[in-house]
Amino acid sequence: MRTLVKSSRIFLAVLSVALVATTFAASGSAQDRNQGRSMVISRNGIVAAESPLASQAGVHMLERGGNAIDAAVAANAMMGLVAPMSNGIGGDLFAIVYDAKTGKLYAMNASGWAPAGLTIEFLRKQGLQDMPSHGIQSVTVPGAVDGWQKLLDRFGKKKMSEVLAPTIRMAEDGFPVTEWTSGLWRANADFLRGNEAATRTYLPENKPPVVGQIFRNPDLARSLRLIAQGGRDAFYKGELAKAIVETSRRHGGTHAE
C-alpha cells in the first residue's frame, strides 16, 4: 500500500502505515501500458493512494494551497480509517523528503521504540523465548502521530486541524467499504472477536462489513479531533495516552506515560 504525492516543490511517498518520501527519475522511454485505465496527468500536483478517498483527502490539501507534505499526511490519516487493518495512528512512520527547490534530502525515522519495561528478562518471565509477532508484547510506542507533527512543522503549510479534517468528517459520516478491504476484514473477523473493544468498533452487529456497507468510526473521529486540537501532545500526554497505557496494562503490557 503506497501513496505518492507530488507537488511542484516536494515529492512524498507513503508506504503502509509509514510516510516515505522519494524522487522519481523520468523514464527515457514510455512504458508499455496494457491496463484499461488512462494515465492521470496533472499540471500542479497528483496524489495516488490505495484508496480513492485517501487520494481525495490529499488533493483537498493541494487545492487549498497545501504542499505534498500536507497532502501525504492527510492521505495517510484517511488510510487509517478506510483500511484499519493496515494503517493507523498506532503505527510507525518513516519519511524521506526531497525539496526540489533547494536540492536537499531529509530523512525521518518516527518508528516507535519498545516500551522501557519490555526487557528480555520480562519476556522470559512470561515464558517467551522469541519475540512475539502478535499480542500486547509486540506493540511498540506509536510513532506516526509524532511523525505527522514533525513533518507538518518542518515542511508543511497547513495546520494539523486542517490536515485531519477530511478524515474526521469521513469517520463521522461513514464510507462505503470496498471489496478488497471487505475481504481482509472478513479474513480477520475471528481475530477481532478476541477483543471486546475491537469487536465493538470493527464488527458492527458482530459481523465484518460487506462490500458497499457504510462503516463509521466515531471513536477514531473523536481521537483525531483531540489530536487536531492539541497536536502530538494530545496523543502522547493527554487523555489518549492514558487510555493507551490503561489498555496495555489490562492486557499485561508494559507501556507507561
ZAZA-818160 format. One line per 5 residues: number of its first residue (from 1); for each residue x, y, z of N, C-alpha, C. Coordinates in Angstrom, 2 decimals. Example, Ala and Ser with C-alpha at 12.3 -4.5 7.8 and 13.67 -1.06 7.14 Angstrom:
# ZAZA-818160
1) 13.19/-5.69/7.80/12.30/-4.50/7.80/13.20/-3.30/7.80 | 12.85/-2.25/7.08/13.67/-1.06/7.14/12.90/0.03/7.87
//
This chain:
# ZAZA-818160
1) 0.84/-1.19/0.00/0.00/0.00/0.00/0.87/1.24/0.00 | 0.86/1.93/-1.10/1.75/3.08/-1.24/0.95/4.28/-1.71 | 1.28/5.41/-1.15/0.66/6.66/-1.58/1.75/7.58/-2.09 | 1.57/8.09/-3.29/2.53/9.01/-3.88/1.90/10.39/-3.98 | 2.62/11.38/-3.55/2.14/12.75/-3.62/3.22/13.61/-4.25
6) 2.86/14.36/-5.27/3.83/15.21/-5.93/3.28/16.61/-6.11 | 4.04/17.58/-5.69/3.72/18.98/-5.96/4.90/19.57/-6.71 | 4.86/20.86/-6.98/5.93/21.49/-7.76/7.25/21.52/-7.02 | 7.22/21.40/-5.68/8.47/21.51/-4.91/8.88/20.22/-4.23 | 7.92/19.44/-3.78/8.24/18.29/-2.93/7.56/17.04/-3.47
11) 8.29/15.93/-3.44/7.74/14.64/-3.84/7.75/13.76/-2.61 | 6.57/13.26/-2.19/6.48/12.45/-0.98/5.74/11.16/-1.27 | 6.22/10.06/-0.71/5.54/8.78/-0.87/5.14/8.25/0.50 | 3.98/7.60/0.59/3.50/7.00/1.82/3.45/5.50/1.63 | 4.09/4.74/2.52/4.17/3.30/2.39/3.61/2.65/3.63
16) 2.59/1.81/3.48/1.93/1.12/4.58/1.51/2.13/5.63 | 1.85/1.89/6.95/1.46/2.84/7.98/2.46/3.97/8.09 | 3.49/3.94/7.24/4.55/4.94/7.31/4.46/5.90/6.14 | 5.05/7.06/6.32/5.20/8.02/5.24/6.63/7.89/4.72 | 6.77/7.68/3.42/8.10/7.54/2.84/8.19/8.47/1.64
21) 9.16/9.35/1.62/9.26/10.30/0.51/10.48/10.00/-0.33 | 10.38/10.20/-1.63/11.49/9.92/-2.52/11.30/10.68/-3.84 | 12.29/10.68/-4.68/12.17/11.29/-6.00/12.15/10.21/-7.06 | 11.56/10.52/-8.17/11.50/9.61/-9.29/12.23/10.24/-10.47 | 13.06/9.47/-11.13/13.69/9.95/-12.37/12.79/9.59/-13.54
26) 12.68/10.51/-14.48/11.82/10.28/-15.63/12.41/9.19/-16.51 | 11.55/8.32/-16.99/12.00/7.22/-17.85/12.32/7.74/-19.24 | 13.35/7.18/-19.85/13.75/7.64/-21.17/12.77/7.22/-22.25 | 12.01/6.14/-22.00/11.04/5.69/-22.99/9.74/5.35/-22.31 | 8.66/5.50/-23.03/7.34/5.22/-22.46/7.19/3.74/-22.18
31) 6.55/3.42/-21.08/6.32/2.03/-20.73/5.15/1.47/-21.53 | 5.18/0.16/-21.73/4.05/-0.50/-22.37/2.87/-0.46/-21.41 | 1.76/0.13/-21.81/0.62/0.30/-20.94/-0.53/-0.57/-21.44 | -0.78/-1.67/-20.73/-1.82/-2.60/-21.13/-3.09/-2.48/-20.29 | -3.04/-1.68/-19.22/-4.22/-1.57/-18.38/-5.32/-0.79/-19.07
36) -6.55/-0.96/-18.59/-7.70/-0.33/-19.22/-7.84/1.14/-18.91 | -7.30/1.59/-17.79/-7.47/2.99/-17.41/-6.41/3.87/-18.06 | -6.81/5.06/-18.41/-5.87/6.03/-18.94/-5.02/6.59/-17.81 | -3.80/7.01/-18.12/-2.95/7.62/-17.11/-3.55/8.95/-16.67 | -3.24/9.36/-15.45/-3.71/10.62/-14.91/-2.61/11.66/-15.07
41) -2.92/12.78/-15.66/-1.95/13.84/-15.90/-2.44/15.12/-15.25 | -1.54/15.77/-14.52/-1.93/16.98/-13.81/-0.86/18.05/-13.97 | -1.26/19.30/-13.95/-0.31/20.40/-14.09/0.36/20.77/-12.77 | -0.38/20.70/-11.68/0.11/21.26/-10.42/0.36/20.26/-9.31 | -0.10/19.04/-9.44/0.13/18.07/-8.38/-0.72/16.84/-8.61
46) -0.33/15.75/-7.96/-1.08/14.50/-8.12/-0.93/13.67/-6.84 | -1.98/12.96/-6.48/-1.96/12.09/-5.30/-2.47/10.73/-5.72 | -1.68/9.69/-5.51/-2.08/8.32/-5.84/-2.01/7.48/-4.57 | -3.12/6.87/-4.20/-3.17/6.06/-2.98/-3.97/4.79/-3.23 | -3.88/3.85/-2.33/-4.65/2.61/-2.46/-6.14/2.91/-2.51
51) -6.58/3.87/-1.71/-7.99/4.24/-1.68/-8.22/5.58/-2.37 | -9.21/5.67/-3.24/-9.55/6.97/-3.84/-9.90/8.01/-2.79 | -10.46/7.58/-1.65/-10.81/8.52/-0.60/-9.55/9.14/0.01 | -8.48/8.36/0.12/-7.22/8.90/0.63/-6.61/9.87/-0.39 | -6.67/9.50/-1.66/-6.18/10.41/-2.70/-6.97/11.71/-2.68
56) -8.27/11.58/-2.50/-9.14/12.76/-2.46/-8.76/13.67/-1.30 | -8.46/13.09/-0.13/-8.06/13.89/1.02/-6.77/14.65/0.73 | -5.83/13.99/0.05/-4.59/14.65/-0.31/-4.80/15.76/-1.31 | -5.61/15.49/-2.32/-5.91/16.51/-3.34/-6.60/17.71/-2.69 | -7.45/17.45/-1.71/-8.14/18.52/-0.99/-7.13/19.50/-0.39
61) -6.02/18.96/0.12/-4.98/19.83/0.67/-4.30/20.65/-0.42 | -3.98/20.01/-1.54/-3.31/20.72/-2.63/-4.20/21.82/-3.21 | -5.48/21.53/-3.32/-6.41/22.51/-3.87/-6.53/23.75/-2.98 | -6.24/23.57/-1.69/-6.38/24.67/-0.75/-5.04/25.28/-0.35 | -4.07/25.14/-1.21/-2.79/25.79/-1.01/-1.77/25.01/-0.23
66) -2.07/23.76/0.11/-1.11/22.94/0.82/-0.06/22.37/-0.13 | 0.96/21.75/0.43/2.00/21.15/-0.40/1.96/19.63/-0.28 | 2.96/18.95/-0.81/2.97/17.49/-0.82/2.98/16.90/0.59 | 3.63/17.58/1.53/3.66/17.08/2.91/2.25/17.09/3.50 | 1.56/18.21/3.35/0.19/18.30/3.85/-0.69/17.22/3.22
71) -0.52/17.04/1.92/-1.33/16.06/1.20/-1.02/14.64/1.66 | 0.24/14.33/1.88/0.63/12.98/2.27/0.12/12.63/3.67 | 0.22/13.57/4.60/-0.28/13.31/5.96/-1.79/13.15/5.93 | -2.48/13.97/5.15/-3.93/13.85/5.03/-4.32/12.49/4.44 | -3.59/12.05/3.41/-3.88/10.76/2.79/-3.59/9.62/3.75
76) -2.50/9.72/4.49/-2.15/8.67/5.44/-3.17/8.56/6.56 | -3.66/9.71/7.04/-4.68/9.70/8.07/-5.95/9.02/7.56 | -6.32/9.32/6.32/-7.52/8.71/5.74/-7.36/7.21/5.57 | -6.16/6.75/5.21/-5.94/5.31/5.08/-6.14/4.60/6.40 | -5.83/5.28/7.52/-6.06/4.67/8.83/-7.52/4.44/9.12
81) -8.37/5.18/8.44/-9.82/4.99/8.59/-10.33/3.93/7.63 | -10.00/4.05/6.35/-10.61/3.19/5.34/-9.92/1.83/5.21 | -8.71/1.68/5.73/-8.02/0.38/5.72/-7.38/0.16/7.08 | -8.18/0.02/8.14/-7.65/-0.02/9.51/-6.81/-1.25/9.81 | -6.92/-2.27/8.98/-6.12/-3.47/9.23/-4.67/-3.29/8.78
86) -4.37/-2.18/8.11/-3.02/-1.97/7.58/-2.41/-0.63/7.97 | -3.21/0.30/8.45/-2.74/1.65/8.74/-3.39/2.15/10.02 | -2.84/3.25/10.58/-3.50/3.83/11.74/-2.59/4.66/12.61 | -3.19/5.39/13.55/-2.42/6.26/14.44/-1.61/5.47/15.45 | -1.81/4.17/15.51/-0.99/3.34/16.39/0.23/2.77/15.70
91) 0.49/3.21/14.46/1.59/2.66/13.69/2.83/3.53/13.68 | 3.75/3.19/12.80/5.03/3.87/12.68/5.07/4.76/11.45 | 6.12/5.55/11.35/6.27/6.46/10.22/7.75/6.62/9.87 | 8.05/6.48/8.59/9.39/6.74/8.07/9.25/7.71/6.91 | 10.13/8.67/6.81/9.99/9.64/5.73/11.34/10.05/5.16
96) 11.38/10.17/3.85/12.48/10.79/3.14/11.86/11.89/2.29 | 12.23/13.10/2.52/11.64/14.23/1.83/12.70/14.91/0.96 | 12.38/15.07/-0.31/13.27/15.75/-1.23/12.66/17.09/-1.59 | 13.38/18.16/-1.32/12.95/19.50/-1.67/13.62/19.87/-2.99 | 12.82/19.92/-4.06/13.38/20.18/-5.39/13.96/21.58/-5.51
101) 13.45/22.53/-4.74/13.93/23.91/-4.85/15.33/24.05/-4.30 | 15.62/23.40/-3.17/16.94/23.52/-2.56/17.86/22.35/-2.91 | 17.27/21.27/-3.43/18.06/20.09/-3.75/18.47/19.29/-2.53 | 17.84/19.57/-1.39/18.19/18.88/-0.15/17.28/17.68/0.09 | 17.87/16.68/0.74/17.16/15.46/1.08/17.10/15.34/2.61
106) 15.93/15.06/3.13/15.75/14.93/4.58/15.19/13.54/4.90 | 15.63/12.96/6.00/15.16/11.64/6.42/14.60/11.71/7.83 | 13.56/10.94/8.08/12.96/10.86/9.41/12.65/9.41/9.75 | 12.98/9.03/10.97/12.60/7.73/11.50/11.69/7.97/12.69 | 10.40/7.84/12.46/9.42/8.02/13.54/8.81/6.68/13.92
111) 9.63/5.64/13.84/9.16/4.33/14.30/9.18/4.30/15.82 | 8.18/3.69/16.40/8.10/3.66/17.85/9.07/2.67/18.46 | 9.66/3.07/19.58/10.53/2.16/20.33/9.69/1.19/21.14 | 10.32/0.13/21.60/9.65/-0.76/22.53/9.51/-0.04/23.87 | 8.46/-0.33/24.63/8.33/0.28/25.95/9.55/-0.01/26.82
116) 9.90/0.93/27.68/11.10/0.77/28.51/11.04/-0.49/29.38 | 9.83/-0.85/29.78/9.69/-2.02/30.65/9.70/-3.34/29.93 | 9.73/-3.32/28.61/9.71/-4.57/27.84/11.14/-5.07/27.66 | 11.67/-5.65/28.70/13.04/-6.16/28.69/13.07/-7.64/28.35 | 14.27/-8.13/28.04/14.42/-9.56/27.77/14.02/-10.37/29.00
121) 14.40/-9.87/30.16/14.07/-10.57/31.41/12.56/-10.65/31.60 | 11.87/-9.54/31.31/10.41/-9.52/31.46/9.77/-10.56/30.54 | 10.22/-10.62/29.29/9.64/-11.56/28.34/9.92/-13.00/28.74 | 11.10/-13.26/29.25/11.43/-14.62/29.68/10.57/-15.05/30.86 | 10.25/-14.10/31.73/9.38/-14.42/32.86/7.97/-14.74/32.39
126) 7.61/-14.24/31.20/6.31/-14.56/30.63/6.33/-15.90/29.90 | 7.47/-16.57/29.94/7.59/-17.87/29.28/7.89/-17.77/27.80 | 8.35/-16.62/27.35/8.63/-16.42/25.93/10.11/-16.59/25.63 | 10.41/-17.31/24.57/11.79/-17.49/24.13/12.09/-16.68/22.88 | 11.05/-16.28/22.17/11.19/-15.48/20.96/10.27/-14.26/21.07
131) 10.62/-13.23/20.32/9.79/-12.03/20.32/8.47/-12.33/19.65 | 7.35/-12.14/20.34/6.04/-12.44/19.74/5.70/-11.47/18.61 | 4.98/-11.97/17.62/4.56/-11.13/16.50/3.12/-10.67/16.66 | 2.42/-11.17/17.67/1.05/-10.77/17.95/0.90/-10.53/19.45 | -0.14/-9.83/19.80/-0.41/-9.61/21.21/0.22/-8.33/21.73
136) -0.07/-8.01/22.98/0.33/-6.73/23.55/1.85/-6.56/23.62 | 2.62/-7.65/23.76/4.08/-7.51/23.87/4.73/-7.16/22.53 | 3.97/-7.25/21.45/4.51/-6.88/20.14/4.21/-5.42/19.80 | 3.48/-4.73/20.68/3.07/-3.35/20.42/4.14/-2.37/20.86 | 4.64/-1.57/19.92/5.64/-0.56/20.25/4.95/0.75/20.63
141) 5.75/1.74/21.00/5.21/3.07/21.25/4.87/3.68/19.89 | 3.62/4.07/19.64/3.25/4.57/18.31/4.05/5.80/17.90 | 4.54/5.80/16.67/5.36/6.92/16.22/4.72/7.78/15.15 | 3.59/7.33/14.57/3.01/8.02/13.42/2.60/9.45/13.74 | 1.91/9.66/14.85/1.39/11.00/15.16/2.54/11.98/15.40
146) 3.58/11.53/16.07/4.74/12.40/16.27/5.38/12.74/14.92 | 5.43/11.76/14.03/5.97/12.00/12.71/5.14/12.98/11.91 | 3.82/12.84/11.99/2.94/13.81/11.34/3.28/15.23/11.78 | 3.38/15.40/13.10/3.62/16.73/13.64/4.95/17.30/13.18 | 5.99/16.48/13.21/7.31/16.96/12.80/7.35/17.31/11.31
151) 6.70/16.50/10.50/6.66/16.80/9.06/5.92/18.10/8.79 | 4.78/18.27/9.43/4.00/19.48/9.21/4.73/20.71/9.73 | 5.37/20.59/10.90/6.08/21.74/11.47/7.26/22.15/10.60 | 7.96/21.17/10.03/9.18/21.47/9.29/8.90/21.82/7.82 | 7.96/21.11/7.21/7.79/21.26/5.77/6.39/21.68/5.33
156) 5.40/21.47/6.17/4.03/21.70/5.76/3.63/23.16/5.75 | 2.47/23.41/5.16/1.91/24.76/5.12/0.58/24.82/5.86 | 0.03/23.66/6.18/-1.26/23.59/6.83/-1.13/23.16/8.30 | -2.13/23.50/9.08/-2.17/23.10/10.48/-2.68/21.66/10.59 | -2.38/21.02/11.72/-2.84/19.66/11.94/-4.36/19.58/11.83
161) -5.05/20.58/12.34/-6.52/20.56/12.29/-7.03/20.55/10.86 | -6.38/21.26/9.96/-6.80/21.29/8.56/-6.52/19.96/7.88 | -5.37/19.38/8.18/-4.96/18.15/7.52/-5.82/16.96/7.94 | -6.26/16.95/9.20/-7.06/15.84/9.70/-8.55/16.00/9.46 | -8.97/17.19/9.05/-10.40/17.47/8.90/-11.11/16.50/7.95
166) -10.56/16.16/6.78/-11.27/15.23/5.89/-11.52/13.87/6.52 | -10.53/13.35/7.26/-10.70/12.03/7.88/-11.69/12.09/9.03 | -11.66/13.15/9.81/-12.62/13.30/10.91/-14.05/13.29/10.36 | -14.26/14.07/9.31/-15.59/14.14/8.70/-16.01/12.79/8.14 | -15.10/12.09/7.47/-15.43/10.80/6.88/-15.68/9.75/7.96
171) -14.96/9.80/9.06/-15.15/8.85/10.15/-16.53/9.02/10.77 | -17.01/10.25/10.82/-18.33/10.51/11.40/-19.45/10.17/10.41 | -19.29/10.55/9.16/-20.34/10.34/8.16/-20.36/8.91/7.64 | -19.20/8.26/7.63/-19.10/6.91/7.12/-18.66/6.85/5.67 | -18.17/5.69/5.25/-17.71/5.49/3.87/-18.10/4.08/3.43
176) -18.29/3.85/2.14/-18.63/2.51/1.65/-17.38/1.63/1.59 | -17.47/0.46/2.17/-16.35/-0.48/2.22/-16.15/-1.11/0.84 | -14.91/-1.16/0.39/-14.60/-1.74/-0.92/-14.41/-3.25/-0.82 | -14.35/-3.93/-1.97/-14.30/-5.39/-1.97/-12.99/-5.92/-1.38 | -11.86/-5.28/-1.68/-10.58/-5.75/-1.16/-10.52/-5.59/0.36
181) -10.93/-4.44/0.85/-10.92/-4.20/2.29/-11.91/-5.11/2.99 | -13.06/-5.32/2.38/-14.05/-6.21/2.97/-13.51/-7.63/3.12 | -12.77/-8.08/2.12/-12.18/-9.42/2.18/-11.17/-9.55/3.31 | -10.32/-8.54/3.47/-9.35/-8.56/4.56/-10.05/-8.51/5.92 | -11.09/-7.72/6.01/-11.87/-7.60/7.23/-12.45/-8.97/7.60
186) -13.04/-9.61/6.61/-13.66/-10.91/6.83/-12.63/-11.95/7.26 | -11.45/-11.90/6.66/-10.41/-12.87/6.99/-9.91/-12.72/8.42 | -10.05/-11.52/8.98/-9.55/-11.27/10.34/-10.67/-11.16/11.38 | -11.87/-11.52/11.00/-13.02/-11.36/11.90/-12.85/-12.15/13.20 | -12.41/-13.40/13.10/-12.25/-14.21/14.32/-11.20/-13.62/15.25
191) -10.14/-13.08/14.66/-9.10/-12.45/15.47/-9.66/-11.23/16.20 | -10.46/-10.43/15.51/-11.06/-9.24/16.12/-12.02/-9.62/17.24 | -12.71/-10.73/17.08/-13.66/-11.16/18.11/-12.97/-11.53/19.42 | -11.66/-11.69/19.38/-10.94/-11.99/20.61/-10.76/-10.81/21.53 | -11.20/-9.62/21.07/-11.07/-8.41/21.89/-12.40/-7.66/21.86
196) -12.93/-7.36/23.04/-14.24/-6.73/23.13/-14.28/-5.37/22.43 | -13.25/-4.55/22.66/-13.22/-3.23/22.05/-13.11/-3.32/20.53 | -12.28/-4.24/20.04/-12.13/-4.42/18.60/-13.44/-4.89/17.97 | -14.14/-5.79/18.66/-15.42/-6.27/18.17/-16.43/-5.13/18.09 | -16.48/-4.32/19.13/-17.44/-3.21/19.17/-17.17/-2.19/18.07
201) -15.89/-1.94/17.80/-15.53/-0.91/16.81/-15.58/-1.42/15.38 | -15.02/-2.60/15.15/-14.79/-3.05/13.78/-15.72/-4.15/13.29 | -16.59/-4.65/14.16/-17.55/-5.68/13.74/-18.96/-5.24/14.11 | -19.51/-4.28/13.38/-20.88/-3.86/13.67/-21.85/-5.03/13.56 | -22.69/-5.18/14.59/-23.61/-6.32/14.67/-22.84/-7.64/14.65
206) -21.60/-7.60/15.15/-20.73/-8.77/15.26/-20.39/-9.39/13.90 | -20.42/-8.57/12.86/-20.11/-9.07/11.52/-19.13/-8.12/10.83 | -18.21/-8.65/10.02/-17.33/-7.76/9.24/-18.15/-7.04/8.18 | -17.89/-5.79/7.91/-18.64/-5.05/6.89/-18.53/-5.71/5.52 | -19.65/-5.74/4.81/-19.66/-6.31/3.46/-19.42/-5.20/2.45
211) -19.21/-5.59/1.21/-18.93/-4.62/0.15/-20.09/-3.63/0.03 | -19.75/-2.36/0.06/-20.76/-1.32/-0.08/-21.39/-0.86/1.22 | -21.16/-1.60/2.29/-21.74/-1.21/3.57/-21.08/0.06/4.08 | -21.87/0.96/4.67/-21.33/2.20/5.20/-20.77/1.93/6.59 | -19.48/2.19/6.74/-18.80/1.98/8.02/-18.44/3.31/8.64
216) -18.75/3.47/9.90/-18.42/4.69/10.64/-17.53/4.34/11.82 | -16.68/5.27/12.20/-15.80/5.06/13.34/-15.77/6.34/14.18 | -16.83/6.59/14.96/-16.89/7.82/15.75/-15.80/7.92/16.81 | -15.32/6.77/17.31/-14.24/6.81/18.31/-12.96/7.35/17.68 | -12.66/6.91/16.46/-11.48/7.41/15.77/-11.66/8.90/15.46
221) -12.86/9.30/15.07/-13.12/10.71/14.81/-12.83/11.54/16.04 | -13.25/11.05/17.19/-13.01/11.79/18.44/-11.52/11.86/18.75 | -10.80/10.77/18.56/-9.37/10.76/18.83/-8.65/11.74/17.90 | -9.00/11.71/16.63/-8.36/12.62/15.67/-8.72/14.07/15.96 | -9.91/14.30/16.47/-10.29/15.68/16.81/-9.43/16.19/17.97
226) -9.16/15.33/18.94/-8.29/15.73/20.04/-6.89/16.05/19.53 | -6.38/15.23/18.60/-5.06/15.48/18.02/-5.07/16.76/17.20 | -6.17/16.98/16.47/-6.28/18.20/15.67/-6.24/19.44/16.55 | -6.83/19.35/17.73/-6.88/20.49/18.63/-5.59/20.67/19.42 | -5.00/19.57/19.86/-3.85/19.66/20.75/-2.53/19.20/20.17
231) -2.51/18.79/18.89/-1.28/18.33/18.29/-0.79/17.02/18.88 | 0.46/16.73/18.67/1.01/15.43/19.11/0.92/15.24/20.61 | 0.96/16.32/21.41/0.88/16.17/22.86/-0.46/15.61/23.31 | -1.52/15.86/22.53/-2.83/15.31/22.88/-2.83/13.79/22.79 | -1.90/13.25/21.99/-1.81/11.80/21.83/-0.86/11.17/22.83
236) 0.24/11.86/23.13/1.29/11.25/23.96/1.25/11.66/25.42 | 0.48/12.70/25.76/0.48/13.16/27.14/-0.92/13.30/27.74 | -1.94/13.30/26.93/-3.27/13.59/27.41/-4.14/12.37/27.61 | -5.41/12.58/27.37/-6.43/11.55/27.57/-6.16/10.29/26.76 | -5.71/10.47/25.52/-5.45/9.31/24.67/-4.29/8.48/25.20
241) -3.25/9.15/25.69/-2.11/8.43/26.25/-2.54/7.60/27.45 | -3.36/8.17/28.30/-3.86/7.44/29.48/-4.65/6.21/29.07 | -5.48/6.35/28.04/-6.27/5.22/27.57/-5.39/4.12/27.00 | -4.34/4.50/26.26/-3.41/3.51/25.70/-2.70/2.75/26.81 | -2.21/3.48/27.81/-1.48/2.86/28.91/-2.40/1.93/29.71
246) -3.60/2.38/29.98/-4.54/1.54/30.74/-4.88/0.26/29.98 | -5.08/0.38/28.67/-5.37/-0.81/27.85/-4.18/-1.76/27.84 | -2.98/-1.21/27.71/-1.78/-2.04/27.71/-1.65/-2.82/29.01 | -1.81/-2.13/30.12/-1.67/-2.79/31.42/-2.74/-3.83/31.66 | -3.94/-3.56/31.16/-5.03/-4.50/31.33/-4.74/-5.82/30.62
251) -3.95/-5.74/29.57/-3.60/-6.95/28.81/-2.20/-7.46/29.14 | -1.61/-6.93/30.20/-0.29/-7.42/30.62/0.87/-6.75/29.96 | 0.66/-5.59/29.32/1.74/-4.88/28.67/2.52/-3.97/29.60 | 3.53/-3.32/29.07/4.43/-2.51/29.90/4.45/-1.04/29.50 | 3.53/-0.60/28.67/3.50/0.80/28.27/3.28/1.70/29.47
256) 3.94/2.86/29.46/3.81/3.81/30.56/3.89/5.23/29.99 | 3.29/6.18/30.72/3.35/7.56/30.28/4.72/8.16/30.58
//
